[in-house]
Amino acid sequence: MNARLRLERASGRSPLAGYAVTTFDVDAADRDLGTDVTDALGEFEVTWYAPEAASQAERKLRFSVTGPGLNEPAETTIGIPADPQVPASQTVTTVPIPFPGREGL
């Protein structure tokens, strides 16, 4: 399975370009799915394995983000809808990232 995701600031919903995102599959014992860097639109792609019986269930993924304005990694966990019939290029899921003490920026 794969998903196209957009990293955004939690307040203001502005896209975050040039951030390193490491993804962990919470539903698979926190398996490290790798690190990607967001593009100019704040987007990145994640791929994971899901047995056919679970391939249409929501997948819980944890994201650890580093980049400009973050002194330490910011983390969030969200459920990603998984539908093998819909190509990742046709849908983008938002990943909101909090900026502690900087939400007004």
Secondary structure, 3 states (H helix, E strand, C coil): CEEEEEEEECCCCCECCCCEEEEEEHHHCCEEEEEEECCCCCEEEEECCCCHHHCCCCEEEEEEEECCCCCCCEEEEEEECCCCCCCHHHCEEEEEECCCCCCCC
